[in-house]
Each structure stands twice: as structure tokens, then as C-alpha cells.
Amino acid sequence: MTPDKHFIIDVHPRHPQVSIAAGFSGHGFKFSSVVGEILFDLAMTKNASSDIALFSASRFRPQ
């Protein structure tokens, strides 16, 4: 689980062909269908059909 209790759904910063979905806890299974759709979009089009800014891994980088 992440410190802010939100998932990470993003692409790798140096390898944009790698999509990442992590930080799911016990409630993550409820979101598996939409996360699967988002990962598909990222893998196939490099863009998510939903706004995933909240789930960006960059939120943990020092400002």
C-alpha cells in the first residue's frame, strides 16, 4: 500500500513501454476491471481514457 493509500497507475519514466499498476490493498480487487482497461489503453495508445493524474508515481518524488 502506498503512503497516501491511493494506487499507482502510471508508465515507467524511463521506459514508456512499461505500464505500472501497484499499491493495491485488500480493496484493490474491486477496481480490477477499470484498472485493466486503463492499463490496456496505456499499453496500446500511450494515453489513458480516464484521468489518472491522482495515481501518478511522480507524486512521491521530492518536489
PDB file of N, CA, C and O in Angstrom:
ATOM      1  N   MET A   1       0.844  -1.167   0.000  1.00  0.00           N
ATOM      2  CA  MET A   1       0.000   0.000   0.000  1.00  0.00           C
ATOM      3  C   MET A   1       0.896   1.240   0.000  1.00  0.00           C
ATOM      4  O   MET A   1       1.964   1.252   0.613  1.00  0.00           O
ATOM      5  N   THR A   2       0.452   2.253  -0.682  1.00  0.00           N
ATOM      6  CA  THR A   2       1.227   3.487  -0.753  1.00  0.00           C
ATOM      7  C   THR A   2       0.980   4.338   0.494  1.00  0.00           C
ATOM      8  O   THR A   2      -0.014   4.132   1.191  1.00  0.00           O
ATOM      9  N   PRO A   3       1.862   5.281   0.783  1.00  0.00           N
ATOM     10  CA  PRO A   3       1.684   6.125   1.971  1.00  0.00           C
ATOM     11  C   PRO A   3       0.358   6.895   1.988  1.00  0.00           C
ATOM     12  O   PRO A   3      -0.221   7.113   3.052  1.00  0.00           O
ATOM     13  N   ASP A   4      -0.118   7.305   0.813  1.00  0.00           N
ATOM     14  CA  ASP A   4      -1.382   8.053   0.777  1.00  0.00           C
ATOM     15  C   ASP A   4      -2.594   7.152   0.527  1.00  0.00           C
ATOM     16  O   ASP A   4      -3.716   7.635   0.375  1.00  0.00           O
ATOM     17  N   LYS A   5      -2.358   5.858   0.487  1.00  0.00           N
ATOM     18  CA  LYS A   5      -3.406   4.843   0.327  1.00  0.00           C
ATOM     19  C   LYS A   5      -4.107   4.877  -1.032  1.00  0.00           C
ATOM     20  O   LYS A   5      -5.194   4.319  -1.180  1.00  0.00           O
ATOM     21  N   HIS A   6      -3.498   5.522  -2.017  1.00  0.00           N
ATOM     22  CA  HIS A   6      -4.006   5.504  -3.390  1.00  0.00           C
ATOM     23  C   HIS A   6      -3.110   4.603  -4.234  1.00  0.00           C
ATOM     24  O   HIS A   6      -1.930   4.425  -3.931  1.00  0.00           O
ATOM     25  N   PHE A   7      -3.671   4.048  -5.275  1.00  0.00           N
ATOM     26  CA  PHE A   7      -2.909   3.187  -6.173  1.00  0.00           C
ATOM     27  C   PHE A   7      -1.845   3.985  -6.912  1.00  0.00           C
ATOM     28  O   PHE A   7      -1.842   5.216  -6.899  1.00  0.00           O
ATOM     29  N   ILE A   8      -0.958   3.265  -7.545  1.00  0.00           N
ATOM     30  CA  ILE A   8      -0.064   3.841  -8.543  1.00  0.00           C
ATOM     31  C   ILE A   8      -0.471   3.226  -9.874  1.00  0.00           C
ATOM     32  O   ILE A   8      -0.445   2.008 -10.045  1.00  0.00           O
ATOM     33  N   ILE A   9      -0.840   4.074 -10.797  1.00  0.00           N
ATOM     34  CA  ILE A   9      -1.125   3.658 -12.172  1.00  0.00           C
ATOM     35  C   ILE A   9      -0.399   4.660 -13.049  1.00  0.00           C
ATOM     36  O   ILE A   9      -0.755   5.838 -13.089  1.00  0.00           O
ATOM     37  N   ASP A  10       0.612   4.190 -13.747  1.00  0.00           N
ATOM     38  CA  ASP A  10       1.482   5.117 -14.468  1.00  0.00           C
ATOM     39  C   ASP A  10       2.300   4.341 -15.489  1.00  0.00           C
ATOM     40  O   ASP A  10       2.202   3.117 -15.583  1.00  0.00           O
ATOM     41  N   VAL A  11       3.088   5.053 -16.234  1.00  0.00           N
ATOM     42  CA  VAL A  11       4.088   4.432 -17.100  1.00  0.00           C
ATOM     43  C   VAL A  11       5.457   4.703 -16.488  1.00  0.00           C
ATOM     44  O   VAL A  11       5.651   5.697 -15.790  1.00  0.00           O
ATOM     45  N   HIS A  12       6.381   3.827 -16.752  1.00  0.00           N
ATOM     46  CA  HIS A  12       7.733   3.983 -16.222  1.00  0.00           C
ATOM     47  C   HIS A  12       8.349   5.247 -16.821  1.00  0.00           C
ATOM     48  O   HIS A  12       8.234   5.471 -18.026  1.00  0.00           O
ATOM     49  N   PRO A  13       8.999   6.075 -16.004  1.00  0.00           N
ATOM     50  CA  PRO A  13       9.525   7.349 -16.512  1.00  0.00           C
ATOM     51  C   PRO A  13      10.624   7.209 -17.567  1.00  0.00           C
ATOM     52  O   PRO A  13      10.755   8.073 -18.433  1.00  0.00           O
ATOM     53  N   ARG A  14      11.409   6.143 -17.508  1.00  0.00           N
ATOM     54  CA  ARG A  14      12.480   5.965 -18.494  1.00  0.00           C
ATOM     55  C   ARG A  14      12.158   4.922 -19.549  1.00  0.00           C
ATOM     56  O   ARG A  14      12.846   4.823 -20.565  1.00  0.00           O
ATOM     57  N   HIS A  15      11.125   4.156 -19.311  1.00  0.00           N
ATOM     58  CA  HIS A  15      10.734   3.100 -20.250  1.00  0.00           C
ATOM     59  C   HIS A  15       9.229   3.200 -20.491  1.00  0.00           C
ATOM     60  O   HIS A  15       8.462   2.441 -19.897  1.00  0.00           O
ATOM     61  N   PRO A  16       8.800   4.111 -21.341  1.00  0.00           N
ATOM     62  CA  PRO A  16       7.365   4.368 -21.502  1.00  0.00           C
ATOM     63  C   PRO A  16       6.568   3.185 -22.046  1.00  0.00           C
ATOM     64  O   PRO A  16       5.337   3.216 -22.043  1.00  0.00           O
ATOM     65  N   GLN A  17       7.248   2.156 -22.505  1.00  0.00           N
ATOM     66  CA  GLN A  17       6.528   0.969 -22.968  1.00  0.00           C
ATOM     67  C   GLN A  17       6.105   0.076 -21.796  1.00  0.00           C
ATOM     68  O   GLN A  17       5.402  -0.915 -21.990  1.00  0.00           O
ATOM     69  N   VAL A  18       6.537   0.432 -20.575  1.00  0.00           N
ATOM     70  CA  VAL A  18       6.202  -0.343 -19.382  1.00  0.00           C
ATOM     71  C   VAL A  18       5.120   0.388 -18.592  1.00  0.00           C
ATOM     72  O   VAL A  18       5.326   1.511 -18.132  1.00  0.00           O
ATOM     73  N   SER A  19       3.976  -0.254 -18.443  1.00  0.00           N
ATOM     74  CA  SER A  19       2.886   0.296 -17.638  1.00  0.00           C
ATOM     75  C   SER A  19       2.957  -0.301 -16.242  1.00  0.00           C
ATOM     76  O   SER A  19       3.308  -1.468 -16.074  1.00  0.00           O
ATOM     77  N   ILE A  20       2.623   0.508 -15.239  1.00  0.00           N
ATOM     78  CA  ILE A  20       2.728   0.084 -13.842  1.00  0.00           C
ATOM     79  C   ILE A  20       1.375   0.250 -13.160  1.00  0.00           C
ATOM     80  O   ILE A  20       0.713   1.278 -13.304  1.00  0.00           O
ATOM     81  N   ALA A  21       0.979  -0.769 -12.421  1.00  0.00           N
ATOM     82  CA  ALA A  21      -0.188  -0.694 -11.538  1.00  0.00           C
ATOM     83  C   ALA A  21       0.221  -1.385 -10.246  1.00  0.00           C
ATOM     84  O   ALA A  21       0.503  -2.584 -10.241  1.00  0.00           O
ATOM     85  N   ALA A  22       0.253  -0.640  -9.160  1.00  0.00           N
ATOM     86  CA  ALA A  22       0.740  -1.194  -7.893  1.00  0.00           C
ATOM     87  C   ALA A  22       0.086  -0.472  -6.721  1.00  0.00           C
ATOM     88  O   ALA A  22      -0.636   0.511  -6.893  1.00  0.00           O
ATOM     89  N   GLY A  23       0.359  -0.985  -5.531  1.00  0.00           N
ATOM     90  CA  GLY A  23      -0.110  -0.343  -4.313  1.00  0.00           C
ATOM     91  C   GLY A  23      -1.533  -0.701  -3.932  1.00  0.00           C
ATOM     92  O   GLY A  23      -2.169   0.008  -3.153  1.00  0.00           O
ATOM     93  N   PHE A  24      -2.031  -1.792  -4.476  1.00  0.00           N
ATOM     94  CA  PHE A  24      -3.397  -2.208  -4.166  1.00  0.00           C
ATOM     95  C   PHE A  24      -3.409  -2.962  -2.842  1.00  0.00           C
ATOM     96  O   PHE A  24      -2.529  -3.780  -2.572  1.00  0.00           O
ATOM     97  N   SER A  25      -4.379  -2.687  -2.052  1.00  0.00           N
ATOM     98  CA  SER A  25      -4.545  -3.398  -0.790  1.00  0.00           C
ATOM     99  C   SER A  25      -5.727  -4.346  -0.946  1.00  0.00           C
ATOM    100  O   SER A  25      -6.066  -4.739  -2.062  1.00  0.00           O
ATOM    101  N   GLY A  26      -6.339  -4.704   0.136  1.00  0.00           N
ATOM    102  CA  GLY A  26      -7.454  -5.640   0.096  1.00  0.00           C
ATOM    103  C   GLY A  26      -8.631  -5.171  -0.732  1.00  0.00           C
ATOM    104  O   GLY A  26      -9.403  -5.997  -1.219  1.00  0.00           O
ATOM    105  N   HIS A  27      -8.791  -3.881  -0.905  1.00  0.00           N
ATOM    106  CA  HIS A  27      -9.921  -3.371  -1.682  1.00  0.00           C
ATOM    107  C   HIS A  27      -9.592  -3.205  -3.163  1.00  0.00           C
ATOM    108  O   HIS A  27     -10.461  -2.819  -3.945  1.00  0.00           O
ATOM    109  N   GLY A  28      -8.375  -3.486  -3.555  1.00  0.00           N
ATOM    110  CA  GLY A  28      -7.966  -3.297  -4.941  1.00  0.00           C
ATOM    111  C   GLY A  28      -8.717  -4.157  -5.935  1.00  0.00           C
ATOM    112  O   GLY A  28      -8.896  -3.756  -7.085  1.00  0.00           O
ATOM    113  N   PHE A  29      -9.161  -5.333  -5.514  1.00  0.00           N
ATOM    114  CA  PHE A  29      -9.865  -6.224  -6.438  1.00  0.00           C
ATOM    115  C   PHE A  29     -11.127  -5.581  -6.991  1.00  0.00           C
ATOM    116  O   PHE A  29     -11.556  -5.919  -8.094  1.00  0.00           O
ATOM    117  N   LYS A  30     -11.726  -4.666  -6.251  1.00  0.00           N
ATOM    118  CA  LYS A  30     -12.953  -4.015  -6.710  1.00  0.00           C
ATOM    119  C   LYS A  30     -12.715  -3.139  -7.932  1.00  0.00           C
ATOM    120  O   LYS A  30     -13.638  -2.842  -8.692  1.00  0.00           O
ATOM    121  N   PHE A  31     -11.473  -2.733  -8.107  1.00  0.00           N
ATOM    122  CA  PHE A  31     -11.145  -1.823  -9.198  1.00  0.00           C
ATOM    123  C   PHE A  31     -10.434  -2.521 -10.349  1.00  0.00           C
ATOM    124  O   PHE A  31      -9.974  -1.865 -11.283  1.00  0.00           O
ATOM    125  N   SER A  32     -10.340  -3.837 -10.288  1.00  0.00           N
ATOM    126  CA  SER A  32      -9.539  -4.568 -11.276  1.00  0.00           C
ATOM    127  C   SER A  32     -10.034  -4.371 -12.706  1.00  0.00           C
ATOM    128  O   SER A  32      -9.218  -4.293 -13.625  1.00  0.00           O
ATOM    129  N   SER A  33     -11.327  -4.290 -12.916  1.00  0.00           N
ATOM    130  CA  SER A  33     -11.815  -4.151 -14.291  1.00  0.00           C
ATOM    131  C   SER A  33     -11.448  -2.791 -14.880  1.00  0.00           C
ATOM    132  O   SER A  33     -11.011  -2.719 -16.028  1.00  0.00           O
ATOM    133  N   VAL A  34     -11.615  -1.727 -14.126  1.00  0.00           N
ATOM    134  CA  VAL A  34     -11.275  -0.400 -14.656  1.00  0.00           C
ATOM    135  C   VAL A  34      -9.762  -0.221 -14.759  1.00  0.00           C
ATOM    136  O   VAL A  34      -9.281   0.413 -15.698  1.00  0.00           O
ATOM    137  N   VAL A  35      -9.010  -0.767 -13.815  1.00  0.00           N
ATOM    138  CA  VAL A  35      -7.548  -0.688 -13.895  1.00  0.00           C
ATOM    139  C   VAL A  35      -7.063  -1.469 -15.113  1.00  0.00           C
ATOM    140  O   VAL A  35      -6.138  -1.035 -15.800  1.00  0.00           O
ATOM    141  N   GLY A  36      -7.673  -2.602 -15.381  1.00  0.00           N
ATOM    142  CA  GLY A  36      -7.328  -3.370 -16.580  1.00  0.00           C
ATOM    143  C   GLY A  36      -7.574  -2.574 -17.851  1.00  0.00           C
ATOM    144  O   GLY A  36      -6.758  -2.608 -18.773  1.00  0.00           O
ATOM    145  N   GLU A  37      -8.683  -1.863 -17.909  1.00  0.00           N
ATOM    146  CA  GLU A  37      -8.977  -1.027 -19.078  1.00  0.00           C
ATOM    147  C   GLU A  37      -7.954   0.099 -19.220  1.00  0.00           C
ATOM    148  O   GLU A  37      -7.507   0.403 -20.326  1.00  0.00           O
ATOM    149  N   ILE A  38      -7.591   0.709 -18.105  1.00  0.00           N
ATOM    150  CA  ILE A  38      -6.606   1.793 -18.144  1.00  0.00           C
ATOM    151  C   ILE A  38      -5.250   1.260 -18.607  1.00  0.00           C
ATOM    152  O   ILE A  38      -4.590   1.885 -19.436  1.00  0.00           O
ATOM    153  N   LEU A  39      -4.832   0.109 -18.077  1.00  0.00           N
ATOM    154  CA  LEU A  39      -3.554  -0.476 -18.487  1.00  0.00           C
ATOM    155  C   LEU A  39      -3.573  -0.847 -19.965  1.00  0.00           C
ATOM    156  O   LEU A  39      -2.570  -0.681 -20.660  1.00  0.00           O
ATOM    157  N   PHE A  40      -4.688  -1.339 -20.441  1.00  0.00           N
ATOM    158  CA  PHE A  40      -4.817  -1.641 -21.863  1.00  0.00           C
ATOM    159  C   PHE A  40      -4.633  -0.369 -22.687  1.00  0.00           C
ATOM    160  O   PHE A  40      -3.884  -0.357 -23.664  1.00  0.00           O
ATOM    161  N   ASP A  41      -5.322   0.702 -22.286  1.00  0.00           N
ATOM    162  CA  ASP A  41      -5.188   1.976 -23.001  1.00  0.00           C
ATOM    163  C   ASP A  41      -3.745   2.462 -22.996  1.00  0.00           C
ATOM    164  O   ASP A  41      -3.233   2.898 -24.028  1.00  0.00           O
ATOM    165  N   LEU A  42      -3.086   2.392 -21.844  1.00  0.00           N
ATOM    166  CA  LEU A  42      -1.695   2.843 -21.759  1.00  0.00           C
ATOM    167  C   LEU A  42      -0.789   2.005 -22.653  1.00  0.00           C
ATOM    168  O   LEU A  42       0.104   2.537 -23.314  1.00  0.00           O
ATOM    169  N   ALA A  43      -1.017   0.709 -22.672  1.00  0.00           N
ATOM    170  CA  ALA A  43      -0.174  -0.181 -23.473  1.00  0.00           C
ATOM    171  C   ALA A  43      -0.407   0.001 -24.970  1.00  0.00           C
ATOM    172  O   ALA A  43       0.534  -0.059 -25.761  1.00  0.00           O
ATOM    173  N   MET A  44      -1.643   0.221 -25.349  1.00  0.00           N
ATOM    174  CA  MET A  44      -1.971   0.263 -26.774  1.00  0.00           C
ATOM    175  C   MET A  44      -1.911   1.661 -27.381  1.00  0.00           C
ATOM    176  O   MET A  44      -1.537   1.812 -28.544  1.00  0.00           O
ATOM    177  N   THR A  45      -2.271   2.680 -26.611  1.00  0.00           N
ATOM    178  CA  THR A  45      -2.358   4.026 -27.186  1.00  0.00           C
ATOM    179  C   THR A  45      -1.447   5.039 -26.503  1.00  0.00           C
ATOM    180  O   THR A  45      -1.308   6.167 -26.977  1.00  0.00           O
ATOM    181  N   LYS A  46      -0.826   4.645 -25.393  1.00  0.00           N
ATOM    182  CA  LYS A  46       0.033   5.533 -24.590  1.00  0.00           C
ATOM    183  C   LYS A  46      -0.753   6.633 -23.889  1.00  0.00           C
ATOM    184  O   LYS A  46      -0.157   7.547 -23.318  1.00  0.00           O
ATOM    185  N   ASN A  47      -2.073   6.561 -23.922  1.00  0.00           N
ATOM    186  CA  ASN A  47      -2.933   7.528 -23.236  1.00  0.00           C
ATOM    187  C   ASN A  47      -4.020   6.774 -22.493  1.00  0.00           C
ATOM    188  O   ASN A  47      -4.553   5.784 -22.993  1.00  0.00           O
ATOM    189  N   ALA A  48      -4.342   7.242 -21.308  1.00  0.00           N
ATOM    190  CA  ALA A  48      -5.432   6.631 -20.555  1.00  0.00           C
ATOM    191  C   ALA A  48      -6.746   7.294 -20.935  1.00  0.00           C
ATOM    192  O   ALA A  48      -6.798   8.503 -21.159  1.00  0.00           O
ATOM    193  N   SER A  49      -7.794   6.506 -21.008  1.00  0.00           N
ATOM    194  CA  SER A  49      -9.106   7.056 -21.342  1.00  0.00           C
ATOM    195  C   SER A  49      -9.713   7.796 -20.150  1.00  0.00           C
ATOM    196  O   SER A  49     -10.663   8.562 -20.311  1.00  0.00           O
ATOM    197  N   SER A  50      -9.172   7.569 -18.969  1.00  0.00           N
ATOM    198  CA  SER A  50      -9.618   8.248 -17.750  1.00  0.00           C
ATOM    199  C   SER A  50      -8.492   9.127 -17.227  1.00  0.00           C
ATOM    200  O   SER A  50      -7.324   8.913 -17.551  1.00  0.00           O
ATOM    201  N   ASP A  51      -8.848  10.108 -16.423  1.00  0.00           N
ATOM    202  CA  ASP A  51      -7.839  10.961 -15.800  1.00  0.00           C
ATOM    203  C   ASP A  51      -7.173  10.172 -14.672  1.00  0.00           C
ATOM    204  O   ASP A  51      -7.820   9.835 -13.680  1.00  0.00           O
ATOM    205  N   ILE A  52      -5.897   9.882 -14.821  1.00  0.00           N
ATOM    206  CA  ILE A  52      -5.185   9.092 -13.816  1.00  0.00           C
ATOM    207  C   ILE A  52      -4.121   9.916 -13.095  1.00  0.00           C
ATOM    208  O   ILE A  52      -3.217   9.349 -12.482  1.00  0.00           O
ATOM    209  N   ALA A  53      -4.213  11.229 -13.159  1.00  0.00           N
ATOM    210  CA  ALA A  53      -3.214  12.097 -12.525  1.00  0.00           C
ATOM    211  C   ALA A  53      -3.082  11.814 -11.025  1.00  0.00           C
ATOM    212  O   ALA A  53      -1.980  11.871 -10.480  1.00  0.00           O
ATOM    213  N   LEU A  54      -4.181  11.515 -10.369  1.00  0.00           N
ATOM    214  CA  LEU A  54      -4.160  11.220  -8.935  1.00  0.00           C
ATOM    215  C   LEU A  54      -3.284  10.014  -8.618  1.00  0.00           C
ATOM    216  O   LEU A  54      -2.751   9.903  -7.514  1.00  0.00           O
ATOM    217  N   PHE A  55      -3.134   9.113  -9.582  1.00  0.00           N
ATOM    218  CA  PHE A  55      -2.428   7.854  -9.354  1.00  0.00           C
ATOM    219  C   PHE A  55      -0.991   7.855  -9.867  1.00  0.00           C
ATOM    220  O   PHE A  55      -0.340   6.811  -9.881  1.00  0.00           O
ATOM    221  N   SER A  56      -0.502   8.994 -10.281  1.00  0.00           N
ATOM    222  CA  SER A  56       0.845   9.096 -10.834  1.00  0.00           C
ATOM    223  C   SER A  56       1.907   8.757  -9.792  1.00  0.00           C
ATOM    224  O   SER A  56       1.807   9.168  -8.636  1.00  0.00           O
ATOM    225  N   ALA A  57       2.909   8.016 -10.205  1.00  0.00           N
ATOM    226  CA  ALA A  57       4.021   7.684  -9.304  1.00  0.00           C
ATOM    227  C   ALA A  57       4.834   8.922  -8.954  1.00  0.00           C
ATOM    228  O   ALA A  57       5.522   8.943  -7.933  1.00  0.00           O
ATOM    229  N   SER A  58       4.765   9.935  -9.776  1.00  0.00           N
ATOM    230  CA  SER A  58       5.561  11.141  -9.532  1.00  0.00           C
ATOM    231  C   SER A  58       5.130  11.887  -8.274  1.00  0.00           C
ATOM    232  O   SER A  58       5.855  12.765  -7.806  1.00  0.00           O
ATOM    233  N   ARG A  59       3.985  11.563  -7.724  1.00  0.00           N
ATOM    234  CA  ARG A  59       3.550  12.252  -6.506  1.00  0.00           C
ATOM    235  C   ARG A  59       4.446  11.933  -5.313  1.00  0.00           C
ATOM    236  O   ARG A  59       4.386  12.622  -4.295  1.00  0.00           O
ATOM    237  N   PHE A  60       5.272  10.902  -5.425  1.00  0.00           N
ATOM    238  CA  PHE A  60       6.184  10.533  -4.346  1.00  0.00           C
ATOM    239  C   PHE A  60       7.598  11.057  -4.549  1.00  0.00           C
ATOM    240  O   PHE A  60       8.459  10.865  -3.691  1.00  0.00           O
ATOM    241  N   ARG A  61       7.844  11.713  -5.668  1.00  0.00           N
ATOM    242  CA  ARG A  61       9.170  12.289  -5.907  1.00  0.00           C
ATOM    243  C   ARG A  61       9.318  13.578  -5.119  1.00  0.00           C
ATOM    244  O   ARG A  61       8.353  14.326  -4.959  1.00  0.00           O
ATOM    245  N   PRO A  62      10.521  13.841  -4.625  1.00  0.00           N
ATOM    246  CA  PRO A  62      10.735  15.110  -3.908  1.00  0.00           C
ATOM    247  C   PRO A  62      10.437  16.298  -4.813  1.00  0.00           C
ATOM    248  O   PRO A  62      10.777  16.290  -5.996  1.00  0.00           O
ATOM    249  N   GLN A  63       9.819  17.290  -4.262  1.00  0.00           N
ATOM    250  CA  GLN A  63       9.460  18.488  -5.034  1.00  0.00           C
ATOM    251  C   GLN A  63      10.625  19.427  -5.158  1.00  0.00           C
ATOM    252  O   GLN A  63      10.502  20.485  -5.776  1.00  0.00           O
TER     253      GLN A  63
END
